Amino acid sequence: MRINLTTLCENTAAEVGFLAEWGWSILVQVNDETVLFDTGTSSIAVRIADKRGVDLHSIDTIVLSHAHKDHTGG
């Protein structure tokens, strides 16, 4: 089983050129399944996905952990 986690949004930006916000979004890839776990607060997750070369069209499922804007606003 292959598991890959890609942080798309969180409240720090350790790499130069990346943005941070008070939000959370993780791309979870398990074998051939791709799940977006939360969407962050804004479009930052989409912008970081683009910078990392992540094709958001490949997402099979979106899971929202709870209804706070920092997890569902993006």
PDB file of N, H, CA, C and O in Angstrom:
ATOM      1  N   MET A   1       0.848  -1.170   0.000  1.00  0.00           N
ATOM      2  CA  MET A   1       0.000   0.000   0.000  1.00  0.00           C
ATOM      3  C   MET A   1       0.894   1.233   0.000  1.00  0.00           C
ATOM      4  O   MET A   1       1.814   1.351   0.809  1.00  0.00           O
ATOM      5  N   ARG A   2       0.605   2.153  -0.925  1.00  0.00           N
ATOM      6  H   ARG A   2      -0.142   2.057  -1.582  1.00  0.00           H
ATOM      7  CA  ARG A   2       1.341   3.402  -1.024  1.00  0.00           C
ATOM      8  C   ARG A   2       0.451   4.529  -0.526  1.00  0.00           C
ATOM      9  O   ARG A   2      -0.670   4.697  -1.006  1.00  0.00           O
ATOM     10  N   ILE A   3       0.948   5.310   0.444  1.00  0.00           N
ATOM     11  H   ILE A   3       1.859   5.175   0.834  1.00  0.00           H
ATOM     12  CA  ILE A   3       0.219   6.460   0.967  1.00  0.00           C
ATOM     13  C   ILE A   3       1.091   7.701   0.782  1.00  0.00           C
ATOM     14  O   ILE A   3       2.257   7.718   1.174  1.00  0.00           O
ATOM     15  N   ASN A   4       0.510   8.733   0.180  1.00  0.00           N
ATOM     16  H   ASN A   4      -0.438   8.719  -0.139  1.00  0.00           H
ATOM     17  CA  ASN A   4       1.222   9.994  -0.019  1.00  0.00           C
ATOM     18  C   ASN A   4       0.343  11.128   0.507  1.00  0.00           C
ATOM     19  O   ASN A   4      -0.829  11.232   0.143  1.00  0.00           O
ATOM     20  N   LEU A   5       0.911  11.974   1.361  1.00  0.00           N
ATOM     21  H   LEU A   5       1.863  11.889   1.657  1.00  0.00           H
ATOM     22  CA  LEU A   5       0.197  13.131   1.902  1.00  0.00           C
ATOM     23  C   LEU A   5       0.865  14.398   1.382  1.00  0.00           C
ATOM     24  O   LEU A   5       2.083  14.550   1.471  1.00  0.00           O
ATOM     25  N   THR A   6       0.059  15.302   0.840  1.00  0.00           N
ATOM     26  H   THR A   6      -0.930  15.179   0.767  1.00  0.00           H
ATOM     27  CA  THR A   6       0.569  16.575   0.347  1.00  0.00           C
ATOM     28  C   THR A   6      -0.186  17.699   1.043  1.00  0.00           C
ATOM     29  O   THR A   6      -1.401  17.822   0.890  1.00  0.00           O
ATOM     30  N   THR A   7       0.524  18.511   1.798  1.00  0.00           N
ATOM     31  H   THR A   7       1.511  18.411   1.922  1.00  0.00           H
ATOM     32  CA  THR A   7      -0.107  19.652   2.457  1.00  0.00           C
ATOM     33  C   THR A   7      -0.366  20.732   1.422  1.00  0.00           C
ATOM     34  O   THR A   7       0.552  21.203   0.750  1.00  0.00           O
ATOM     35  N   LEU A   8      -1.635  21.120   1.303  1.00  0.00           N
ATOM     36  H   LEU A   8      -2.381  20.738   1.849  1.00  0.00           H
ATOM     37  CA  LEU A   8      -1.999  22.189   0.375  1.00  0.00           C
ATOM     38  C   LEU A   8      -2.247  23.501   1.091  1.00  0.00           C
ATOM     39  O   LEU A   8      -2.116  24.571   0.497  1.00  0.00           O
ATOM     40  N   CYS A   9      -2.600  23.425   2.354  1.00  0.00           N
ATOM     41  H   CYS A   9      -2.706  22.556   2.837  1.00  0.00           H
ATOM     42  CA  CYS A   9      -2.902  24.642   3.089  1.00  0.00           C
ATOM     43  C   CYS A   9      -2.769  24.388   4.580  1.00  0.00           C
ATOM     44  O   CYS A   9      -3.288  23.401   5.102  1.00  0.00           O
ATOM     45  N   GLU A  10      -2.070  25.286   5.258  1.00  0.00           N
ATOM     46  H   GLU A  10      -1.649  26.088   4.834  1.00  0.00           H
ATOM     47  CA  GLU A  10      -2.001  25.309   6.720  1.00  0.00           C
ATOM     48  C   GLU A  10      -1.430  26.643   7.132  1.00  0.00           C
ATOM     49  O   GLU A  10      -1.206  27.496   6.273  1.00  0.00           O
ATOM     50  N   ASN A  11      -1.184  26.860   8.406  1.00  0.00           N
ATOM     51  H   ASN A  11      -1.366  26.167   9.104  1.00  0.00           H
ATOM     52  CA  ASN A  11      -0.889  28.215   8.876  1.00  0.00           C
ATOM     53  C   ASN A  11       0.594  28.585   8.920  1.00  0.00           C
ATOM     54  O   ASN A  11       0.960  29.573   9.556  1.00  0.00           O
ATOM     55  N   THR A  12       1.446  27.815   8.259  1.00  0.00           N
ATOM     56  H   THR A  12       1.149  27.012   7.742  1.00  0.00           H
ATOM     57  CA  THR A  12       2.847  28.218   8.109  1.00  0.00           C
ATOM     58  C   THR A  12       3.246  28.037   6.646  1.00  0.00           C
ATOM     59  O   THR A  12       2.633  27.257   5.917  1.00  0.00           O
ATOM     60  N   ALA A  13       4.249  28.742   6.241  1.00  0.00           N
ATOM     61  H   ALA A  13       4.747  29.375   6.834  1.00  0.00           H
ATOM     62  CA  ALA A  13       4.764  28.611   4.872  1.00  0.00           C
ATOM     63  C   ALA A  13       6.280  28.491   4.972  1.00  0.00           C
ATOM     64  O   ALA A  13       6.997  29.489   4.887  1.00  0.00           O
ATOM     65  N   ALA A  14       6.756  27.281   5.151  1.00  0.00           N
ATOM     66  H   ALA A  14       6.174  26.470   5.220  1.00  0.00           H
ATOM     67  CA  ALA A  14       8.182  27.047   5.357  1.00  0.00           C
ATOM     68  C   ALA A  14       8.988  27.211   4.070  1.00  0.00           C
ATOM     69  O   ALA A  14      10.183  27.504   4.126  1.00  0.00           O
ATOM     70  N   GLU A  15       8.357  27.029   2.920  1.00  0.00           N
ATOM     71  H   GLU A  15       7.387  26.791   2.874  1.00  0.00           H
ATOM     72  CA  GLU A  15       9.065  27.126   1.651  1.00  0.00           C
ATOM     73  C   GLU A  15       8.861  28.512   1.042  1.00  0.00           C
ATOM     74  O   GLU A  15       7.755  29.052   1.074  1.00  0.00           O
ATOM     75  N   VAL A  16       9.912  29.076   0.496  1.00  0.00           N
ATOM     76  H   VAL A  16      10.811  28.638   0.470  1.00  0.00           H
ATOM     77  CA  VAL A  16       9.849  30.395  -0.130  1.00  0.00           C
ATOM     78  C   VAL A  16       8.867  30.342  -1.301  1.00  0.00           C
ATOM     79  O   VAL A  16       8.876  29.406  -2.101  1.00  0.00           O
ATOM     80  N   GLY A  17       8.030  31.361  -1.380  1.00  0.00           N
ATOM     81  H   GLY A  17       8.022  32.121  -0.731  1.00  0.00           H
ATOM     82  CA  GLY A  17       7.075  31.444  -2.483  1.00  0.00           C
ATOM     83  C   GLY A  17       5.738  30.788  -2.204  1.00  0.00           C
ATOM     84  O   GLY A  17       4.829  30.873  -3.030  1.00  0.00           O
ATOM     85  N   PHE A  18       5.595  30.133  -1.054  1.00  0.00           N
ATOM     86  H   PHE A  18       6.334  30.064  -0.383  1.00  0.00           H
ATOM     87  CA  PHE A  18       4.331  29.513  -0.689  1.00  0.00           C
ATOM     88  C   PHE A  18       3.591  30.412   0.290  1.00  0.00           C
ATOM     89  O   PHE A  18       4.208  31.190   1.019  1.00  0.00           O
ATOM     90  N   LEU A  19       2.274  30.304   0.304  1.00  0.00           N
ATOM     91  H   LEU A  19       1.773  29.672  -0.288  1.00  0.00           H
ATOM     92  CA  LEU A  19       1.435  31.131   1.160  1.00  0.00           C
ATOM     93  C   LEU A  19       0.880  30.309   2.317  1.00  0.00           C
ATOM     94  O   LEU A  19       0.789  29.084   2.238  1.00  0.00           O
ATOM     95  N   ALA A  20       0.514  30.997   3.383  1.00  0.00           N
ATOM     96  H   ALA A  20       0.588  31.992   3.447  1.00  0.00           H
ATOM     97  CA  ALA A  20      -0.081  30.344   4.544  1.00  0.00           C
ATOM     98  C   ALA A  20      -1.370  31.060   4.894  1.00  0.00           C
ATOM     99  O   ALA A  20      -1.549  32.231   4.561  1.00  0.00           O
ATOM    100  N   GLU A  21      -2.265  30.357   5.564  1.00  0.00           N
ATOM    101  H   GLU A  21      -2.120  29.405   5.834  1.00  0.00           H
ATOM    102  CA  GLU A  21      -3.488  30.956   6.074  1.00  0.00           C
ATOM    103  C   GLU A  21      -3.961  30.123   7.256  1.00  0.00           C
ATOM    104  O   GLU A  21      -3.513  28.993   7.452  1.00  0.00           O
ATOM    105  N   TRP A  22      -4.867  30.688   8.037  1.00  0.00           N
ATOM    106  H   TRP A  22      -5.231  31.605   7.878  1.00  0.00           H
ATOM    107  CA  TRP A  22      -5.450  29.933   9.128  1.00  0.00           C
ATOM    108  C   TRP A  22      -6.493  29.005   8.509  1.00  0.00           C
ATOM    109  O   TRP A  22      -7.681  29.321   8.455  1.00  0.00           O
ATOM    110  N   GLY A  23      -6.019  27.865   8.050  1.00  0.00           N
ATOM    111  H   GLY A  23      -5.053  27.609   8.094  1.00  0.00           H
ATOM    112  CA  GLY A  23      -6.860  26.894   7.385  1.00  0.00           C
ATOM    113  C   GLY A  23      -6.129  25.579   7.261  1.00  0.00           C
ATOM    114  O   GLY A  23      -4.985  25.454   7.698  1.00  0.00           O
ATOM    115  N   TRP A  24      -6.783  24.596   6.667  1.00  0.00           N
ATOM    116  H   TRP A  24      -7.712  24.698   6.313  1.00  0.00           H
ATOM    117  CA  TRP A  24      -6.216  23.259   6.589  1.00  0.00           C
ATOM    118  C   TRP A  24      -6.715  22.570   5.337  1.00  0.00           C
ATOM    119  O   TRP A  24      -7.911  22.599   5.045  1.00  0.00           O
ATOM    120  N   SER A  25      -5.809  21.949   4.591  1.00  0.00           N
ATOM    121  H   SER A  25      -4.838  21.925   4.829  1.00  0.00           H
ATOM    122  CA  SER A  25      -6.177  21.151   3.431  1.00  0.00           C
ATOM    123  C   SER A  25      -5.029  20.194   3.135  1.00  0.00           C
ATOM    124  O   SER A  25      -3.879  20.607   2.992  1.00  0.00           O
ATOM    125  N   ILE A  26      -5.360  18.920   3.047  1.00  0.00           N
ATOM    126  H   ILE A  26      -6.295  18.584   3.163  1.00  0.00           H
ATOM    127  CA  ILE A  26      -4.376  17.877   2.773  1.00  0.00           C
ATOM    128  C   ILE A  26      -4.878  17.010   1.626  1.00  0.00           C
ATOM    129  O   ILE A  26      -6.048  16.627   1.601  1.00  0.00           O
ATOM    130  N   LEU A  27      -4.002  16.700   0.682  1.00  0.00           N
ATOM    131  H   LEU A  27      -3.052  17.011   0.703  1.00  0.00           H
ATOM    132  CA  LEU A  27      -4.318  15.756  -0.373  1.00  0.00           C
ATOM    133  C   LEU A  27      -3.795  14.393   0.062  1.00  0.00           C
ATOM    134  O   LEU A  27      -2.606  14.243   0.343  1.00  0.00           O
ATOM    135  N   VAL A  28      -4.671  13.410   0.118  1.00  0.00           N
ATOM    136  H   VAL A  28      -5.637  13.533  -0.110  1.00  0.00           H
ATOM    137  CA  VAL A  28      -4.315  12.065   0.560  1.00  0.00           C
ATOM    138  C   VAL A  28      -4.413  11.130  -0.642  1.00  0.00           C
ATOM    139  O   VAL A  28      -5.474  11.000  -1.253  1.00  0.00           O
ATOM    140  N   GLN A  29      -3.304  10.482  -0.974  1.00  0.00           N
ATOM    141  H   GLN A  29      -2.443  10.587  -0.477  1.00  0.00           H
ATOM    142  CA  GLN A  29      -3.299   9.521  -2.074  1.00  0.00           C
ATOM    143  C   GLN A  29      -2.951   8.153  -1.513  1.00  0.00           C
ATOM    144  O   GLN A  29      -1.875   7.953  -0.949  1.00  0.00           O
ATOM    145  N   VAL A  30      -3.877   7.215  -1.676  1.00  0.00           N
ATOM    146  H   VAL A  30      -4.751   7.378  -2.133  1.00  0.00           H
ATOM    147  CA  VAL A  30      -3.682   5.837  -1.236  1.00  0.00           C
ATOM    148  C   VAL A  30      -3.855   4.954  -2.458  1.00  0.00           C
ATOM    149  O   VAL A  30      -4.948   4.834  -3.011  1.00  0.00           O
ATOM    150  N   ASN A  31      -2.759   4.343  -2.866  1.00  0.00           N
ATOM    151  H   ASN A  31      -1.871   4.440  -2.416  1.00  0.00           H
ATOM    152  CA  ASN A  31      -2.744   3.562  -4.104  1.00  0.00           C
ATOM    153  C   ASN A  31      -3.283   4.426  -5.246  1.00  0.00           C
ATOM    154  O   ASN A  31      -2.648   5.422  -5.593  1.00  0.00           O
ATOM    155  N   ASP A  32      -4.407   4.090  -5.833  1.00  0.00           N
ATOM    156  H   ASP A  32      -4.923   3.281  -5.551  1.00  0.00           H
ATOM    157  CA  ASP A  32      -4.938   4.856  -6.969  1.00  0.00           C
ATOM    158  C   ASP A  32      -6.090   5.778  -6.582  1.00  0.00           C
ATOM    159  O   ASP A  32      -6.752   6.325  -7.464  1.00  0.00           O
ATOM    160  N   GLU A  33      -6.343   5.963  -5.302  1.00  0.00           N
ATOM    161  H   GLU A  33      -5.805   5.518  -4.586  1.00  0.00           H
ATOM    162  CA  GLU A  33      -7.444   6.794  -4.819  1.00  0.00           C
ATOM    163  C   GLU A  33      -6.890   8.123  -4.311  1.00  0.00           C
ATOM    164  O   GLU A  33      -5.902   8.146  -3.577  1.00  0.00           O
ATOM    165  N   THR A  34      -7.531   9.237  -4.702  1.00  0.00           N
ATOM    166  H   THR A  34      -8.333   9.218  -5.298  1.00  0.00           H
ATOM    167  CA  THR A  34      -7.096  10.559  -4.271  1.00  0.00           C
ATOM    168  C   THR A  34      -8.237  11.245  -3.524  1.00  0.00           C
ATOM    169  O   THR A  34      -9.340  11.388  -4.052  1.00  0.00           O
ATOM    170  N   VAL A  35      -7.958  11.668  -2.286  1.00  0.00           N
ATOM    171  H   VAL A  35      -7.062  11.552  -1.857  1.00  0.00           H
ATOM    172  CA  VAL A  35      -8.957  12.296  -1.431  1.00  0.00           C
ATOM    173  C   VAL A  35      -8.438  13.673  -1.011  1.00  0.00           C
ATOM    174  O   VAL A  35      -7.294  13.805  -0.576  1.00  0.00           O
ATOM    175  N   LEU A  36      -9.279  14.683  -1.142  1.00  0.00           N
ATOM    176  H   LEU A  36     -10.208  14.575  -1.495  1.00  0.00           H
ATOM    177  CA  LEU A  36      -8.964  16.001  -0.606  1.00  0.00           C
ATOM    178  C   LEU A  36      -9.626  16.090   0.754  1.00  0.00           C
ATOM    179  O   LEU A  36     -10.850  16.029   0.866  1.00  0.00           O
ATOM    180  N   PHE A  37      -8.801  16.235   1.797  1.00  0.00           N
ATOM    181  H   PHE A  37      -7.807  16.284   1.706  1.00  0.00           H
ATOM    182  CA  PHE A  37      -9.311  16.331   3.163  1.00  0.00           C
ATOM    183  C   PHE A  37      -9.304  17.798   3.560  1.00  0.00           C
ATOM    184  O   PHE A  37      -8.246  18.373   3.818  1.00  0.00           O
ATOM    185  N   ASP A  38     -10.474  18.396   3.608  1.00  0.00           N
ATOM    186  H   ASP A  38     -11.333  17.929   3.398  1.00  0.00           H
ATOM    187  CA  ASP A  38     -10.693  19.817   3.899  1.00  0.00           C
ATOM    188  C   ASP A  38     -10.172  20.688   2.758  1.00  0.00           C
ATOM    189  O   ASP A  38      -9.357  20.250   1.946  1.00  0.00           O
ATOM    190  N   THR A  39     -10.663  21.941   2.712  1.00  0.00           N
ATOM    191  H   THR A  39     -11.325  22.297   3.372  1.00  0.00           H
ATOM    192  CA  THR A  39     -10.348  22.820   1.579  1.00  0.00           C
ATOM    193  C   THR A  39      -9.700  24.141   1.974  1.00  0.00           C
ATOM    194  O   THR A  39      -9.460  24.988   1.114  1.00  0.00           O
ATOM    195  N   GLY A  40      -9.411  24.330   3.261  1.00  0.00           N
ATOM    196  H   GLY A  40      -9.606  23.641   3.960  1.00  0.00           H
ATOM    197  CA  GLY A  40      -8.822  25.589   3.702  1.00  0.00           C
ATOM    198  C   GLY A  40      -9.850  26.710   3.738  1.00  0.00           C
ATOM    199  O   GLY A  40     -11.053  26.468   3.641  1.00  0.00           O
ATOM    200  N   THR A  41      -9.365  27.936   3.879  1.00  0.00           N
ATOM    201  H   THR A  41      -8.388  28.132   3.958  1.00  0.00           H
ATOM    202  CA  THR A  41     -10.236  29.100   4.015  1.00  0.00           C
ATOM    203  C   THR A  41     -10.490  29.811   2.692  1.00  0.00           C
ATOM    204  O   THR A  41     -11.560  30.385   2.490  1.00  0.00           O
ATOM    205  N   SER A  42      -9.510  29.775   1.790  1.00  0.00           N
ATOM    206  H   SER A  42      -8.641  29.309   1.954  1.00  0.00           H
ATOM    207  CA  SER A  42      -9.600  30.549   0.549  1.00  0.00           C
ATOM    208  C   SER A  42      -9.075  29.701  -0.612  1.00  0.00           C
ATOM    209  O   SER A  42      -9.065  28.472  -0.545  1.00  0.00           O
ATOM    210  N   SER A  43      -8.645  30.373  -1.664  1.00  0.00           N
ATOM    211  H   SER A  43      -8.653  31.371  -1.718  1.00  0.00           H
ATOM    212  CA  SER A  43      -8.125  29.658  -2.839  1.00  0.00           C
ATOM    213  C   SER A  43      -6.647  29.292  -2.702  1.00  0.00           C
ATOM    214  O   SER A  43      -6.045  28.814  -3.664  1.00  0.00           O
ATOM    215  N   ILE A  44      -6.058  29.506  -1.540  1.00  0.00           N
ATOM    216  H   ILE A  44      -6.547  29.894  -0.759  1.00  0.00           H
ATOM    217  CA  ILE A  44      -4.630  29.200  -1.368  1.00  0.00           C
ATOM    218  C   ILE A  44      -4.336  27.723  -1.652  1.00  0.00           C
ATOM    219  O   ILE A  44      -3.314  27.422  -2.268  1.00  0.00           O
ATOM    220  N   ALA A  45      -5.186  26.808  -1.231  1.00  0.00           N
ATOM    221  H   ALA A  45      -6.017  27.053  -0.731  1.00  0.00           H
ATOM    222  CA  ALA A  45      -4.960  25.376  -1.495  1.00  0.00           C
ATOM    223  C   ALA A  45      -4.863  25.113  -2.990  1.00  0.00           C
ATOM    224  O   ALA A  45      -4.034  24.316  -3.429  1.00  0.00           O
ATOM    225  N   VAL A  46      -5.704  25.776  -3.774  1.00  0.00           N
ATOM    226  H   VAL A  46      -6.378  26.423  -3.417  1.00  0.00           H
ATOM    227  CA  VAL A  46      -5.682  25.606  -5.232  1.00  0.00           C
ATOM    228  C   VAL A  46      -4.375  26.162  -5.798  1.00  0.00           C
ATOM    229  O   VAL A  46      -3.756  25.542  -6.663  1.00  0.00           O
ATOM    230  N   ARG A  47      -3.964  27.313  -5.316  1.00  0.00           N
ATOM    231  H   ARG A  47      -4.466  27.816  -4.613  1.00  0.00           H
ATOM    232  CA  ARG A  47      -2.723  27.937  -5.794  1.00  0.00           C
ATOM    233  C   ARG A  47      -1.506  27.085  -5.446  1.00  0.00           C
ATOM    234  O   ARG A  47      -0.595  26.947  -6.263  1.00  0.00           O
ATOM    235  N   ILE A  48      -1.480  26.514  -4.242  1.00  0.00           N
ATOM    236  H   ILE A  48      -2.220  26.627  -3.578  1.00  0.00           H
ATOM    237  CA  ILE A  48      -0.351  25.667  -3.849  1.00  0.00           C
ATOM    238  C   ILE A  48      -0.366  24.359  -4.627  1.00  0.00           C
ATOM    239  O   ILE A  48       0.690  23.860  -5.016  1.00  0.00           O
ATOM    240  N   ALA A  49      -1.552  23.799  -4.859  1.00  0.00           N
ATOM    241  H   ALA A  49      -2.410  24.205  -4.543  1.00  0.00           H
ATOM    242  CA  ALA A  49      -1.649  22.591  -5.678  1.00  0.00           C
ATOM    243  C   ALA A  49      -1.036  22.845  -7.047  1.00  0.00           C
ATOM    244  O   ALA A  49      -0.294  22.009  -7.562  1.00  0.00           O
ATOM    245  N   ASP A  50      -1.338  23.981  -7.629  1.00  0.00           N
ATOM    246  H   ASP A  50      -1.941  24.661  -7.210  1.00  0.00           H
ATOM    247  CA  ASP A  50      -0.777  24.339  -8.935  1.00  0.00           C
ATOM    248  C   ASP A  50       0.740  24.446  -8.865  1.00  0.00           C
ATOM    249  O   ASP A  50       1.439  23.947  -9.747  1.00  0.00           O
ATOM    250  N   LYS A  51       1.257  25.098  -7.813  1.00  0.00           N
ATOM    251  H   LYS A  51       0.690  25.503  -7.096  1.00  0.00           H
ATOM    252  CA  LYS A  51       2.716  25.227  -7.645  1.00  0.00           C
ATOM    253  C   LYS A  51       3.397  23.871  -7.498  1.00  0.00           C
ATOM    254  O   LYS A  51       4.518  23.677  -7.967  1.00  0.00           O
ATOM    255  N   ARG A  52       2.710  22.927  -6.840  1.00  0.00           N
ATOM    256  H   ARG A  52       1.799  23.084  -6.458  1.00  0.00           H
ATOM    257  CA  ARG A  52       3.276  21.594  -6.611  1.00  0.00           C
ATOM    258  C   ARG A  52       3.009  20.636  -7.774  1.00  0.00           C
ATOM    259  O   ARG A  52       3.453  19.488  -7.743  1.00  0.00           O
ATOM    260  N   GLY A  53       2.289  21.099  -8.795  1.00  0.00           N
ATOM    261  H   GLY A  53       1.928  22.032  -8.820  1.00  0.00           H
ATOM    262  CA  GLY A  53       1.994  20.244  -9.945  1.00  0.00           C
ATOM    263  C   GLY A  53       0.906  19.216  -9.676  1.00  0.00           C
ATOM    264  O   GLY A  53       0.851  18.178 -10.336  1.00  0.00           O
ATOM    265  N   VAL A  54       0.037  19.502  -8.706  1.00  0.00           N
ATOM    266  H   VAL A  54       0.082  20.345  -8.170  1.00  0.00           H
ATOM    267  CA  VAL A  54      -1.047  18.586  -8.348  1.00  0.00           C
ATOM    268  C   VAL A  54      -2.249  18.875  -9.244  1.00  0.00           C
ATOM    269  O   VAL A  54      -2.721  20.011  -9.300  1.00  0.00           O
ATOM    270  N   ASP A  55      -2.744  17.861  -9.939  1.00  0.00           N
ATOM    271  H   ASP A  55      -2.360  16.939  -9.893  1.00  0.00           H
ATOM    272  CA  ASP A  55      -3.924  17.984 -10.785  1.00  0.00           C
ATOM    273  C   ASP A  55      -5.164  17.761  -9.927  1.00  0.00           C
ATOM    274  O   ASP A  55      -5.472  16.625  -9.568  1.00  0.00           O
ATOM    275  N   LEU A  56      -5.871  18.827  -9.600  1.00  0.00           N
ATOM    276  H   LEU A  56      -5.620  19.750  -9.892  1.00  0.00           H
ATOM    277  CA  LEU A  56      -7.052  18.712  -8.747  1.00  0.00           C
ATOM    278  C   LEU A  56      -8.193  17.973  -9.441  1.00  0.00           C
ATOM    279  O   LEU A  56      -9.137  17.539  -8.780  1.00  0.00           O
ATOM    280  N   HIS A  57      -8.121  17.823 -10.760  1.00  0.00           N
ATOM    281  H   HIS A  57      -7.355  18.175 -11.297  1.00  0.00           H
ATOM    282  CA  HIS A  57      -9.126  17.025 -11.468  1.00  0.00           C
ATOM    283  C   HIS A  57      -9.001  15.543 -11.137  1.00  0.00           C
ATOM    284  O   HIS A  57      -9.915  14.768 -11.419  1.00  0.00           O
ATOM    285  N   SER A  58      -7.890  15.145 -10.547  1.00  0.00           N
ATOM    286  H   SER A  58      -7.147  15.775 -10.318  1.00  0.00           H
ATOM    287  CA  SER A  58      -7.676  13.730 -10.204  1.00  0.00           C
ATOM    288  C   SER A  58      -8.323  13.347  -8.882  1.00  0.00           C
ATOM    289  O   SER A  58      -8.283  12.177  -8.500  1.00  0.00           O
ATOM    290  N   ILE A  59      -8.924  14.309  -8.166  1.00  0.00           N
ATOM    291  H   ILE A  59      -8.957  15.259  -8.476  1.00  0.00           H
ATOM    292  CA  ILE A  59      -9.540  14.024  -6.867  1.00  0.00           C
ATOM    293  C   ILE A  59     -10.778  13.158  -7.058  1.00  0.00           C
ATOM    294  O   ILE A  59     -11.654  13.471  -7.863  1.00  0.00           O
ATOM    295  N   ASP A  60     -10.834  12.066  -6.306  1.00  0.00           N
ATOM    296  H   ASP A  60     -10.121  11.811  -5.651  1.00  0.00           H
ATOM    297  CA  ASP A  60     -11.981  11.155  -6.359  1.00  0.00           C
ATOM    298  C   ASP A  60     -13.039  11.524  -5.330  1.00  0.00           C
ATOM    299  O   ASP A  60     -14.236  11.377  -5.577  1.00  0.00           O
ATOM    300  N   THR A  61     -12.586  12.009  -4.162  1.00  0.00           N
ATOM    301  H   THR A  61     -11.613  12.128  -3.961  1.00  0.00           H
ATOM    302  CA  THR A  61     -13.495  12.279  -3.050  1.00  0.00           C
ATOM    303  C   THR A  61     -13.011  13.507  -2.295  1.00  0.00           C
ATOM    304  O   THR A  61     -11.807  13.726  -2.158  1.00  0.00           O
ATOM    305  N   ILE A  62     -13.956  14.312  -1.803  1.00  0.00           N
ATOM    306  H   ILE A  62     -14.934  14.135  -1.914  1.00  0.00           H
ATOM    307  CA  ILE A  62     -13.637  15.427  -0.916  1.00  0.00           C
ATOM    308  C   ILE A  62     -14.293  15.145   0.429  1.00  0.00           C
ATOM    309  O   ILE A  62     -15.493  14.879   0.500  1.00  0.00           O
ATOM    310  N   VAL A  63     -13.498  15.205   1.495  1.00  0.00           N
ATOM    311  H   VAL A  63     -12.524  15.421   1.437  1.00  0.00           H
ATOM    312  CA  VAL A  63     -13.991  14.977   2.852  1.00  0.00           C
ATOM    313  C   VAL A  63     -13.838  16.270   3.633  1.00  0.00           C
ATOM    314  O   VAL A  63     -12.749  16.842   3.687  1.00  0.00           O
ATOM    315  N   LEU A  64     -14.928  16.733   4.240  1.00  0.00           N
ATOM    316  H   LEU A  64     -15.813  16.269   4.196  1.00  0.00           H
ATOM    317  CA  LEU A  64     -14.879  17.919   5.090  1.00  0.00           C
ATOM    318  C   LEU A  64     -15.003  17.460   6.537  1.00  0.00           C
ATOM    319  O   LEU A  64     -16.001  16.850   6.919  1.00  0.00           O
ATOM    320  N   SER A  65     -13.986  17.755   7.336  1.00  0.00           N
ATOM    321  H   SER A  65     -13.174  18.251   7.026  1.00  0.00           H
ATOM    322  CA  SER A  65     -13.949  17.241   8.705  1.00  0.00           C
ATOM    323  C   SER A  65     -15.032  17.851   9.592  1.00  0.00           C
ATOM    324  O   SER A  65     -15.619  17.162  10.426  1.00  0.00           O
ATOM    325  N   HIS A  66     -15.291  19.140   9.409  1.00  0.00           N
ATOM    326  H   HIS A  66     -14.814  19.699   8.731  1.00  0.00           H
ATOM    327  CA  HIS A  66     -16.352  19.811  10.154  1.00  0.00           C
ATOM    328  C   HIS A  66     -16.629  21.158   9.489  1.00  0.00           C
ATOM    329  O   HIS A  66     -15.884  21.577   8.603  1.00  0.00           O
ATOM    330  N   ALA A  67     -17.684  21.829   9.907  1.00  0.00           N
ATOM    331  H   ALA A  67     -18.289  21.489  10.626  1.00  0.00           H
ATOM    332  CA  ALA A  67     -18.219  22.969   9.164  1.00  0.00           C
ATOM    333  C   ALA A  67     -17.625  24.324   9.527  1.00  0.00           C
ATOM    334  O   ALA A  67     -18.299  25.341   9.363  1.00  0.00           O
ATOM    335  N   HIS A  68     -16.406  24.375  10.006  1.00  0.00           N
ATOM    336  H   HIS A  68     -15.858  23.549  10.139  1.00  0.00           H
ATOM    337  CA  HIS A  68     -15.772  25.665  10.256  1.00  0.00           C
ATOM    338  C   HIS A  68     -15.169  26.185   8.952  1.00  0.00           C
ATOM    339  O   HIS A  68     -14.677  25.407   8.134  1.00  0.00           O
ATOM    340  N   LYS A  69     -15.212  27.509   8.763  1.00  0.00           N
ATOM    341  H   LYS A  69     -15.612  28.141   9.427  1.00  0.00           H
ATOM    342  CA  LYS A  69     -14.756  28.106   7.509  1.00  0.00           C
ATOM    343  C   LYS A  69     -13.296  27.784   7.165  1.00  0.00           C
ATOM    344  O   LYS A  69     -12.946  27.696   5.988  1.00  0.00           O
ATOM    345  N   ASP A  70     -12.441  27.607   8.184  1.00  0.00           N
ATOM    346  H   ASP A  70     -12.725  27.679   9.140  1.00  0.00           H
ATOM    347  CA  ASP A  70     -11.031  27.320   7.904  1.00  0.00           C
ATOM    348  C   ASP A  70     -10.814  25.903   7.363  1.00  0.00           C
ATOM    349  O   ASP A  70      -9.696  25.542   6.997  1.00  0.00           O
ATOM    350  N   HIS A  71     -11.879  25.107   7.314  1.00  0.00           N
ATOM    351  H   HIS A  71     -12.787  25.401   7.611  1.00  0.00           H
ATOM    352  CA  HIS A  71     -11.806  23.763   6.744  1.00  0.00           C
ATOM    353  C   HIS A  71     -12.678  23.617   5.499  1.00  0.00           C
ATOM    354  O   HIS A  71     -12.519  22.663   4.737  1.00  0.00           O
ATOM    355  N   THR A  72     -13.602  24.565   5.290  1.00  0.00           N
ATOM    356  H   THR A  72     -13.730  25.340   5.909  1.00  0.00           H
ATOM    357  CA  THR A  72     -14.578  24.409   4.192  1.00  0.00           C
ATOM    358  C   THR A  72     -14.676  25.599   3.256  1.00  0.00           C
ATOM    359  O   THR A  72     -15.436  25.541   2.289  1.00  0.00           O
ATOM    360  N   GLY A  73     -13.942  26.674   3.500  1.00  0.00           N
ATOM    361  H   GLY A  73     -13.325  26.720   4.286  1.00  0.00           H
ATOM    362  CA  GLY A  73     -14.121  27.903   2.737  1.00  0.00           C
ATOM    363  C   GLY A  73     -13.415  27.937   1.395  1.00  0.00           C
ATOM    364  O   GLY A  73     -13.734  28.777   0.553  1.00  0.00           O
ATOM    365  N   GLY A  74     -12.469  27.048   1.180  1.00  0.00           N
ATOM    366  H   GLY A  74     -12.210  26.365   1.864  1.00  0.00           H
ATOM    367  CA  GLY A  74     -11.670  27.081  -0.051  1.00  0.00           C
ATOM    368  C   GLY A  74     -12.360  26.500  -1.254  1.00  0.00           C
ATOM    369  O   GLY A  74     -11.786  26.474  -2.342  1.00  0.00           O
TER     370      GLY A  74
END
